[in-house]
Amino acid sequence: MKLRNFYLATLCVLSLNLMFTACSDDDDDAWKDGATVELNQKRAFILNEGSMGYNNSNLIYFDWSAPAPAANCIYTQQNGRQLGDTGNDIITFDGKMAVAVNGSNYVALLNGSAVELSRVSFANGVDGTAVQVRNLVYDDGALYVTTYGGMLLKVRVSGNTLTFKNEYVNIGANLEGICEEDDKLYCVVAGTYPNNDSRIAIVPENNFTTSAVTYADVMYNPDQILEVDDHIYVQGYGSAYDYPFGEYNAKTGKYTQIGNATAWGADDDREMLYIANSVTDWSTYLTSTSLSAYNVKTGVMNDSFFTNVPDAVGSTFVYSISVNPYNGDIFMATSDYVTDGTIYQFDSKGAYKASFTAGGLNPNKIVFLR
């Protein structure tokens, strides 16, 4: 979610005591190096944004194979310090994780136990321009980082080390979501309020220069972008703040609206988009949420995909949706901006399984390893 969203939350501290049992069938245990707390093989990590300016972002671990997951604030335990201010994105690659922390303005590389291996700070800006890191994508030995300073940054990954060699392209104000497809980077250009943008930028990886950047029109004030089975989908606020989403066709260069979504998540293996649309009546402050699933292959929207949905989901703001790539489980995270979020877990067929605390405010995203 954007930093300009109104954060009402105050500082809350999670205190949970857990005992972990090591169970690894993996001969390569390098992901355990440096860990104070030993984790189970099937690991999930929740990135909670916290409240802007309160330095209370955190990274929460749970065992995704457990029938009743329990959250534990793992980053602090493994590293002896706080994650920082406003964690904005987390991704996995090669058994590691990368996290972008917006207010503290750094990108960090973590091993599979959430031990920090390396970080690059952008607190001093880039070539005299102030930047704030936002979203990440990894491809072919590099992290590509969107920023509010209008630059798309390239951070090299070599083993356990991150290096920024002053490689960047200038794109436009307030860059948000990013994805990669067919050796091209697709980057959302949100623009500056009140004259927000309505474009995505396309950047060839083999010609990472400002002059090579091209643009395509999507919706007003775009926010996020996903690639699913070679299809590219864009979601944004829209001119009426009705949160449209649709498909950008890379071959034709055209965008087509499909529906409305305040949160979404992708299952590439099953060629599905899972969608939540939370609408708040500001005269009563009551929220109503509808859930659906969109089949990327057939183009069919299924409004009955999720079953036995707890009543609380229908009256709460769904803040994010994440999918476990190993078994297809769907995790919906809710937020009231004041108290710790709740995670609602569904199986790959949409049946409700369990709920548990997110262990922090404003759960942004969940990533999975094994």
C-alpha positions as CSV (number, residue, x, y, z in Angstrom):
1,M,0.0,0.0,0.0
2,K,1.2,3.6,-0.6
3,L,2.7,5.7,2.1
4,R,0.2,8.4,1.5
5,N,-2.5,6.0,2.8
6,F,-3.6,7.3,6.2
7,Y,-2.0,5.2,9.0
8,L,-3.9,5.4,12.3
9,A,-2.0,2.6,14.1
10,T,0.1,3.1,17.2
11,L,3.1,1.1,18.4
12,C,2.3,-2.4,19.5
13,V,4.7,-5.1,20.5
14,L,4.2,-8.8,20.0
15,S,5.5,-11.1,22.7
16,L,5.2,-14.8,21.8
17,N,7.3,-17.7,23.0
18,L,7.7,-20.7,20.8
19,M,9.8,-23.8,20.7
20,F,11.1,-24.9,17.3
21,T,12.2,-28.4,16.1
22,A,14.6,-28.7,13.3
23,C,13.4,-31.1,10.5
24,S,15.3,-30.8,7.3
25,D,15.5,-33.2,4.4
26,D,17.7,-30.7,2.6
27,D,21.4,-31.6,2.4
28,D,22.3,-28.0,2.0
29,D,21.7,-26.3,5.4
30,A,23.4,-23.0,4.6
31,W,20.1,-21.2,5.1
32,K,20.5,-21.9,8.9
33,D,23.9,-20.2,9.1
34,G,24.0,-17.5,11.8
35,A,20.6,-18.3,13.2
36,T,19.9,-17.8,16.8
37,V,16.5,-19.5,16.5
38,E,16.4,-22.7,14.4
39,L,13.4,-22.8,12.1
40,N,11.5,-25.7,10.5
41,Q,12.1,-26.5,6.9
42,K,8.7,-25.3,5.7
43,R,9.0,-21.6,6.4
44,A,6.8,-18.6,5.8
45,F,7.6,-15.0,6.6
46,I,5.0,-12.2,7.1
47,L,6.3,-8.6,6.4
48,N,4.2,-6.2,8.5
49,E,4.5,-2.6,7.5
50,G,3.8,-1.2,11.0
51,S,2.9,2.5,11.2
52,M,4.8,5.1,9.3
53,G,7.3,6.9,11.5
54,Y,7.0,4.4,14.4
55,N,9.9,2.2,13.5
56,N,7.7,-0.9,14.1
57,S,7.9,-2.9,10.9
58,N,8.6,-6.5,11.6
59,L,9.2,-9.9,10.0
60,I,7.1,-12.8,11.4
61,Y,7.9,-16.5,11.0
62,F,5.5,-19.4,10.9
63,D,5.7,-23.0,9.9
64,W,3.4,-23.3,6.9
65,S,3.0,-27.1,7.3
66,A,1.6,-26.7,10.8
67,P,-2.2,-27.3,11.2
68,A,-2.4,-24.2,13.5
69,P,0.3,-21.7,12.6
70,A,1.7,-19.5,15.3
71,A,3.6,-16.3,14.6
72,N,7.0,-15.3,15.9
73,C,8.9,-12.1,15.4
74,I,11.9,-13.6,13.8
75,Y,14.0,-10.8,12.4
76,T,14.6,-9.2,15.8
77,Q,15.6,-12.5,17.3
78,Q,18.0,-13.4,14.5
79,N,19.6,-10.0,14.1
80,G,19.3,-8.3,17.5
81,R,17.6,-5.2,16.1
82,Q,14.4,-3.8,14.7
83,L,13.6,-4.2,11.0
84,G,12.9,-0.4,10.7
85,D,10.3,1.9,9.4
86,T,7.6,0.8,6.9
87,G,8.6,-2.5,5.3
88,N,7.2,-2.2,1.8
89,D,8.1,-5.4,-0.1
90,I,9.7,-8.8,0.3
91,I,10.6,-11.4,-2.3
92,T,12.4,-14.8,-2.4
93,F,14.9,-16.1,-4.8
94,D,17.6,-18.8,-4.7
95,G,16.6,-19.8,-1.2
96,K,17.1,-16.2,0.1
97,M,15.0,-13.2,0.7
98,A,15.2,-9.5,-0.1
99,V,13.3,-6.8,1.7
100,A,12.7,-3.1,0.9
101,V,12.1,-0.9,3.9
102,N,10.8,2.4,2.7
103,G,11.1,4.9,5.6
104,S,14.5,3.5,6.8
105,N,15.3,3.5,3.0
106,Y,17.4,0.4,2.5
107,V,17.3,-2.9,0.7
108,A,18.6,-6.0,2.6
109,L,19.5,-9.5,1.7
110,L,18.5,-12.2,4.2
111,N,19.2,-15.9,4.3
112,G,16.4,-18.5,4.6
113,S,16.4,-18.1,8.4
114,A,15.9,-14.3,8.2
115,V,19.6,-13.6,9.2
116,E,20.7,-10.4,7.4
117,L,23.6,-11.0,5.1
118,S,24.0,-7.6,3.4
119,R,22.2,-4.3,2.9
120,V,22.4,-1.2,0.7
121,S,21.2,2.1,2.1
122,F,19.8,4.9,0.0
123,A,19.5,7.4,2.8
124,N,21.9,9.8,1.0
125,G,20.0,9.5,-2.3
126,V,21.4,8.7,-5.7
127,D,23.5,11.3,-7.6
128,G,22.0,14.1,-5.6
129,T,18.4,12.9,-6.0
130,A,16.4,11.8,-2.9
131,V,14.9,8.3,-3.4
132,Q,12.7,6.1,-1.2
133,V,12.7,2.4,-2.0
134,R,9.3,0.8,-2.8
135,N,9.1,-2.6,-4.6
136,L,11.4,-5.3,-5.8
137,V,11.9,-7.9,-8.5
138,Y,14.8,-10.2,-9.0
139,D,16.2,-11.5,-12.3
140,D,19.5,-12.8,-13.5
141,G,21.7,-11.8,-10.6
142,A,20.2,-8.4,-9.9
143,L,17.5,-6.8,-7.8
144,Y,15.5,-4.1,-9.5
145,V,14.1,-1.5,-7.1
146,T,11.4,1.0,-7.7
147,T,11.6,4.3,-5.8
148,Y,9.6,7.4,-5.1
149,G,12.5,9.5,-6.5
150,G,11.5,8.4,-10.0
151,M,14.5,6.1,-10.5
152,L,14.5,2.4,-11.1
153,L,17.7,1.1,-9.4
154,K,19.7,-2.0,-10.2
155,V,21.3,-3.7,-7.2
156,R,23.8,-6.5,-8.0
157,V,23.6,-9.8,-6.1
158,S,26.8,-11.8,-5.8
159,G,26.5,-14.7,-3.4
160,N,25.6,-13.1,0.0
161,T,26.5,-9.6,-1.0
162,L,24.5,-6.7,-2.4
163,T,26.3,-4.0,-4.4
164,F,24.9,-0.8,-5.9
165,K,27.1,0.4,-8.8
166,N,25.2,3.5,-9.5
167,E,23.1,1.8,-12.2
168,Y,19.6,3.3,-12.6
169,V,17.2,4.6,-15.2
170,N,15.0,7.7,-14.8
171,I,11.3,6.8,-15.3
172,G,8.8,9.1,-13.6
173,A,7.4,10.3,-10.3
174,N,6.5,7.8,-7.5
175,L,7.3,4.4,-8.9
176,E,5.4,1.5,-7.4
177,G,4.9,-2.1,-8.4
178,I,7.3,-4.0,-10.7
179,C,7.4,-7.4,-12.5
180,E,9.6,-9.1,-15.1
181,E,8.5,-10.9,-18.2
182,D,10.5,-12.0,-21.2
183,D,13.6,-10.0,-20.3
184,K,11.6,-6.8,-19.8
185,L,10.8,-5.0,-16.6
186,Y,7.3,-3.6,-16.2
187,C,7.2,-0.7,-13.7
188,V,4.2,1.2,-12.4
189,V,4.4,5.0,-12.6
190,A,1.9,6.4,-10.0
191,G,2.7,10.0,-10.5
192,T,2.3,12.9,-8.0
193,Y,-1.0,13.9,-6.4
194,P,-3.2,15.5,-7.6
195,N,-2.0,15.1,-11.2
196,N,-1.3,11.4,-10.9
197,D,0.1,9.4,-13.8
198,S,-1.7,6.6,-15.7
199,R,1.2,4.6,-17.2
200,I,3.5,1.7,-16.8
201,A,7.1,1.9,-18.0
202,I,8.7,-1.0,-20.0
203,V,12.5,-1.3,-19.5
204,P,14.6,-3.8,-21.5
205,E,17.0,-5.6,-19.2
206,N,19.6,-5.8,-21.9
207,N,19.5,-2.1,-22.5
208,F,19.1,-0.6,-19.0
209,T,19.2,3.0,-20.0
210,T,16.8,5.9,-19.7
211,S,16.6,6.3,-23.5
212,A,15.4,2.8,-23.9
213,V,12.3,3.2,-21.6
214,T,8.9,3.1,-23.3
215,Y,5.5,3.6,-21.8
216,A,1.9,2.2,-22.1
217,D,-1.3,3.7,-20.8
218,V,-3.3,1.8,-18.1
219,M,-5.6,3.2,-15.5
220,Y,-5.4,6.5,-13.6
221,N,-3.1,6.3,-10.5
222,P,-1.8,2.7,-11.0
223,D,-0.3,0.9,-8.0
224,Q,0.6,-2.7,-8.4
225,I,1.5,-5.1,-11.2
226,L,1.7,-8.9,-11.5
227,E,2.9,-11.5,-14.1
228,V,0.9,-14.7,-14.2
229,D,1.7,-17.4,-16.8
230,D,3.1,-14.7,-19.2
231,H,0.1,-12.4,-18.7
232,I,0.6,-9.0,-17.1
233,Y,-2.0,-7.5,-14.8
234,V,-2.2,-4.0,-13.4
235,Q,-4.2,-2.7,-10.4
236,G,-4.6,0.9,-9.3
237,Y,-6.7,3.4,-7.5
238,G,-8.6,4.8,-10.5
239,S,-10.0,8.3,-11.0
240,A,-13.0,7.4,-8.8
241,Y,-11.0,5.4,-6.3
242,D,-12.9,2.3,-7.3
243,Y,-9.6,0.2,-7.5
244,P,-9.8,-1.1,-11.1
245,F,-7.6,-4.0,-12.3
246,G,-7.1,-5.4,-15.8
247,E,-4.7,-7.0,-18.2
248,Y,-1.9,-5.3,-20.2
249,N,-1.3,-7.1,-23.4
250,A,2.4,-6.8,-24.2
251,K,1.9,-7.8,-27.8
252,T,-0.7,-5.2,-28.6
253,G,0.3,-2.6,-26.0
254,K,-3.3,-2.3,-24.9
255,Y,-4.8,-2.4,-21.4
256,T,-8.3,-3.9,-20.8
257,Q,-10.1,-3.6,-17.5
258,I,-11.5,-6.8,-15.9
259,G,-12.9,-5.8,-12.5
260,N,-12.1,-4.1,-9.2
261,A,-9.6,-5.2,-6.5
262,T,-8.2,-3.6,-3.4
263,A,-6.0,-6.6,-2.8
264,W,-4.9,-9.5,-5.0
265,G,-2.5,-12.5,-5.1
266,A,-1.3,-14.8,-7.9
267,D,-0.9,-18.5,-8.3
268,D,1.2,-19.1,-11.4
269,D,1.0,-22.9,-11.3
270,R,-2.8,-22.9,-11.3
271,E,-3.1,-19.8,-13.5
272,M,-5.3,-17.9,-11.0
273,L,-5.7,-14.5,-9.6
274,Y,-7.3,-14.3,-6.2
275,I,-9.1,-11.0,-5.6
276,A,-10.5,-9.1,-2.6
277,N,-12.5,-5.9,-3.1
278,S,-13.0,-4.0,0.2
279,V,-15.3,-1.0,0.1
280,T,-15.7,1.3,3.1
281,D,-18.8,3.5,3.7
282,W,-17.1,6.5,5.2
283,S,-20.4,7.8,6.6
284,T,-20.6,4.7,8.9
285,Y,-17.0,3.5,8.7
286,L,-18.3,0.0,7.9
287,T,-16.4,-2.1,5.4
288,S,-17.8,-4.8,3.1
289,T,-15.5,-7.2,1.3
290,S,-16.2,-9.5,-1.6
291,L,-13.9,-12.3,-2.7
292,S,-13.4,-13.9,-6.1
293,A,-11.0,-15.9,-8.3
294,Y,-10.1,-15.1,-11.9
295,N,-8.9,-17.8,-14.2
296,V,-6.1,-16.4,-16.3
297,K,-6.3,-19.2,-18.9
298,T,-10.1,-19.0,-19.5
299,G,-10.8,-15.4,-18.5
300,V,-13.6,-16.5,-16.2
301,M,-14.3,-14.8,-12.9
302,N,-15.7,-17.0,-10.1
303,D,-17.4,-15.2,-7.3
304,S,-18.2,-18.4,-5.5
305,F,-14.6,-19.8,-5.4
306,F,-14.1,-19.2,-1.6
307,T,-16.2,-21.3,0.7
308,N,-17.0,-21.3,4.5
309,V,-15.5,-17.8,4.6
310,P,-15.6,-16.4,8.2
311,D,-18.0,-13.5,8.7
312,A,-15.1,-11.4,9.9
313,V,-13.5,-11.4,6.4
314,G,-16.6,-9.9,4.8
315,S,-16.6,-6.9,7.2
316,T,-12.9,-6.3,7.4
317,F,-10.4,-4.6,5.0
318,V,-8.3,-7.3,3.3
319,Y,-4.9,-5.7,3.1
320,S,-3.0,-8.3,1.1
321,I,-3.2,-11.7,-0.5
322,S,-0.3,-14.1,-0.7
323,V,-0.1,-17.6,-2.2
324,N,2.1,-20.5,-1.1
325,P,3.7,-21.8,-4.3
326,Y,4.4,-25.2,-2.8
327,N,0.8,-26.3,-2.0
328,G,-1.4,-23.5,-3.4
329,D,-2.7,-22.3,0.0
330,I,-4.1,-18.8,0.0
331,F,-3.4,-16.4,2.8
332,M,-5.6,-13.3,3.2
333,A,-4.3,-10.6,5.6
334,T,-6.7,-8.1,7.1
335,S,-6.0,-4.7,8.8
336,D,-7.9,-2.1,10.8
337,Y,-4.7,0.1,10.9
338,V,-4.8,0.0,14.7
339,T,-4.4,-3.6,16.0
340,D,-2.3,-6.5,14.7
341,G,-3.7,-8.0,11.5
342,T,-5.3,-11.4,11.1
343,I,-4.3,-14.0,8.6
344,Y,-7.1,-16.2,7.1
345,Q,-5.8,-19.3,5.4
346,F,-7.7,-21.1,2.5
347,D,-6.6,-24.2,0.6
348,S,-6.0,-24.2,-3.1
349,K,-9.7,-25.0,-3.8
350,G,-10.8,-22.0,-1.8
351,A,-12.0,-23.8,1.3
352,Y,-11.3,-22.0,4.6
353,K,-8.7,-23.7,6.9
354,A,-7.6,-21.5,9.8
355,S,-6.9,-18.1,11.1
356,F,-4.0,-16.7,13.2
357,T,-2.4,-13.4,14.2
358,A,-0.1,-11.6,11.7
359,G,2.0,-10.5,14.7
360,G,2.1,-6.9,13.6
361,L,0.3,-4.0,12.0
362,N,-0.7,-3.8,8.3
363,P,0.5,-7.2,7.0
364,N,1.9,-6.4,3.5
365,K,3.0,-9.7,2.1
366,I,3.8,-13.3,3.0
367,V,6.7,-15.3,1.3
368,F,7.4,-19.0,1.5
369,L,10.5,-21.2,1.5
370,R,11.2,-24.9,2.0
